[in-house]
Amino acid sequence: MPSPSNTPRTQIHRKPQRAHHEAATIRAIIDEALVCQIAFNQGGSVHCLPMACWREGDFLYIHGANNSRLTQTLLEHECAVSITHLDGLVLARSAFHHSMNYRSVAIYGRFEAEDDPAAKAAAFRAFVEHVSPGRAAQVRPPSPAELAGTRLLRIALDEAVAKIRNWGAEDADEDMAIPVWAGVLPLALGAGPLQPEAGCADRQPPAAPAFIGG
């Protein structure tokens, strides 16, 4: 995948030094996401909704019901998709210079439908593997009726940009002598104790995604 196109929508004006247009950086951030936020205009009203997501190749995928107004709107209109990972709280010596460390991606464009049954089945298998590696081989795959009733949408990563902050506090010189702790409080997504359904406690536990801590 070549680097996404540098367009007016992917220009970072606030803190431009945090911008990253490399395809590998954008992919890596997307690949650690389970949920994205999609902003779109529907009937003159602006909405922003969370959706489960995953990446295959040069596309970000989502899914929804065939008769969903949301999926139809996304096929007909441009939208913006955002993903953010919060990596730490940056605690400075002054309140004004507190910040956060993060990795984010913004994607612009229009979703398209993938209607081929074989392609849909492969994409949904990839989604299951993204959520829990090895799970697709253990569970029942979607039936033809289930596939037919589900809309698979994808948006190209052609117009995308990443923004990253990954360093410590940036205190002003006059604040350096303030006797207070300064630095980064790291944050990470973690998995809690398993909560098995009845009769499943002695079965092989599922694997968490590699990017989620135990």
C-alpha positions in Angstrom: 0.0 0.0 0.0 1.5 3.4 -1.0 1.2 6.2 1.5 -2.3 7.8 1.6 -2.8 10.9 -0.5 -1.9 14.2 1.2 -5.1 16.2 0.7 -6.6 19.3 2.4 -8.5 17.1 4.7 -5.5 15.2 5.9 -3.4 18.3 6.6 -2.7 18.7 10.3 -2.8 22.4 11.2 -2.7 22.2 15.0 0.6 20.6 16.1 1.7 19.6 12.6 4.8 17.9 13.9 2.6 15.2 15.3 1.3 14.2 11.8 2.2 10.9 10.2 1.3 10.0 6.6 3.2 6.7 6.4 1.0 3.7 5.4 2.7 1.4 8.0 2.0 3.8 10.8 -1.7 4.2 9.9 -2.1 0.4 9.5 -0.5 -0.3 12.9 -2.8 2.1 14.7 -5.9 0.7 12.9 -4.8 -2.9 13.7 -5.0 -2.2 17.4 -8.5 -1.0 17.2 -11.8 -2.8 18.0 -14.0 0.2 17.6 -14.0 3.3 15.4 -16.1 6.5 15.5 -17.9 7.4 12.2 -19.1 11.0 11.7 -21.7 11.5 8.9 -24.6 13.7 7.9 -28.0 12.1 7.8 -31.1 14.1 6.9 -29.4 17.4 7.7 -28.3 16.2 11.2 -24.7 15.4 12.0 -24.1 12.1 13.8 -21.1 10.4 15.3 -21.5 6.7 16.1 -19.2 3.9 17.4 -18.8 0.8 15.2 -16.8 -2.4 15.5 -14.1 -2.4 12.9 -11.1 -4.2 11.5 -8.6 -3.9 8.6 -7.9 -6.2 5.7 -5.4 -5.0 3.1 -6.0 -1.4 2.2 -9.5 -1.1 3.6 -11.2 -0.6 7.0 -14.3 -2.8 7.4 -17.5 -2.4 9.3 -20.8 -4.3 9.2 -24.5 -3.7 9.8 -28.0 -4.9 9.0 -29.1 -4.9 5.4 -32.1 -2.6 6.1 -30.1 -0.2 8.3 -30.5 3.5 7.6 -26.9 3.9 8.8 -25.3 1.6 6.2 -27.4 3.1 3.4 -26.3 6.6 4.4 -22.6 5.6 4.5 -22.9 4.2 1.0 -24.4 7.4 -0.3 -22.4 10.1 1.4 -18.9 11.0 2.4 -17.9 10.5 6.1 -15.0 10.8 8.5 -13.8 7.8 10.5 -11.6 8.2 13.6 -9.7 5.8 15.8 -7.8 6.8 19.0 -5.7 4.9 21.5 -5.0 6.7 24.8 -1.5 5.7 25.9 -0.8 8.0 28.9 -1.6 11.0 30.9 1.1 13.7 30.7 1.3 15.5 34.1 3.2 18.7 34.0 4.3 21.2 36.7 1.6 23.6 35.6 -2.1 22.9 34.9 -1.9 24.5 31.5 0.8 22.1 30.2 -0.9 18.9 31.1 -1.5 16.7 28.1 -2.1 13.2 26.9 -0.1 10.7 24.9 -2.1 9.1 22.1 -2.1 7.5 18.7 -4.9 8.4 16.3 -6.0 8.0 12.7 -8.6 9.9 10.7 -9.9 8.5 7.4 -12.0 10.4 4.9 -14.1 9.0 2.0 -17.2 7.0 1.3 -17.9 3.4 2.2 -18.6 0.8 -0.5 -20.4 -2.5 -0.2 -18.8 -5.9 -0.5 -21.6 -8.2 -1.6 -19.8 -11.3 -2.9 -20.7 -14.2 -0.5 -17.2 -15.7 -0.5 -15.5 -12.3 0.1 -18.0 -11.5 2.9 -17.4 -14.9 4.5 -13.6 -14.4 4.4 -13.9 -10.8 5.8 -16.1 -11.9 8.7 -13.7 -14.7 9.5 -10.9 -12.1 9.6 -13.1 -10.1 12.0 -13.5 -13.0 14.4 -9.7 -13.6 14.3 -9.1 -9.9 15.0 -11.3 -10.1 18.1 -9.9 -13.4 19.3 -7.1 -15.2 17.5 -7.9 -18.8 16.8 -11.6 -18.4 17.5 -12.8 -18.7 13.9 -11.8 -22.4 13.8 -13.7 -23.1 17.0 -17.1 -21.5 16.3 -19.9 -22.0 13.7 -19.3 -19.7 10.7 -22.1 -17.5 9.5 -24.9 -19.3 7.7 -25.8 -18.2 4.1 -29.0 -16.6 5.6 -26.9 -14.7 8.2 -24.5 -13.5 5.5 -27.3 -12.4 3.3 -28.9 -10.4 6.1 -25.7 -8.6 7.0 -24.2 -5.7 5.0 -20.4 -5.6 4.8 -18.9 -2.1 4.1 -15.4 -1.0 3.6 -13.6 2.3 3.2 -10.3 2.7 1.4 -7.3 4.0 3.3 -6.4 6.3 0.4 -7.2 9.5 2.3 -5.9 9.0 5.9 -3.6 10.6 8.4 -2.2 9.6 11.8 -1.5 12.0 14.7 0.7 10.9 17.5 2.0 12.2 20.8 4.4 10.0 22.7 6.7 12.0 25.0 6.8 13.7 28.4 5.8 17.0 29.8 6.7 20.3 28.1 6.9 22.7 31.0 7.9 26.3 30.6 11.3 27.2 32.0 9.8 29.3 34.7 7.8 26.3 36.0 10.7 23.9 36.3 11.4 24.7 40.0 7.9 24.0 41.1 8.2 21.1 43.7 5.6 18.7 42.2 5.9 15.4 40.4 5.9 15.6 36.6 6.0 12.9 34.0 3.8 10.3 32.2 1.2 8.0 33.8 1.0 5.2 31.2 -2.4 3.7 30.3 -3.2 0.5 28.5 -6.3 -1.5 27.5 -6.5 -4.7 29.6 -8.6 -7.8 29.7 -10.3 -8.7 33.0 -11.1 -12.1 34.4 -13.1 -14.4 32.1 -16.9 -14.7 32.8 -17.9 -18.0 31.2 -21.4 -18.9 30.3 -23.0 -21.8 32.2 -21.3 -25.1 31.2 -18.3 -23.5 29.6 -16.0 -23.0 32.6 -13.9 -26.1 31.8 -13.5 -25.4 28.1 -10.5 -23.9 26.3 -10.5 -20.2 27.2 -10.5 -17.6 24.3 -7.4 -15.7 23.3 -7.4 -11.9 23.7 -6.0 -9.8 20.9 -2.2 -9.4 21.1 -2.5 -5.7 21.7 -4.6 -6.2 24.9 -2.8 -6.8 28.1 -4.0 -9.5 30.6 
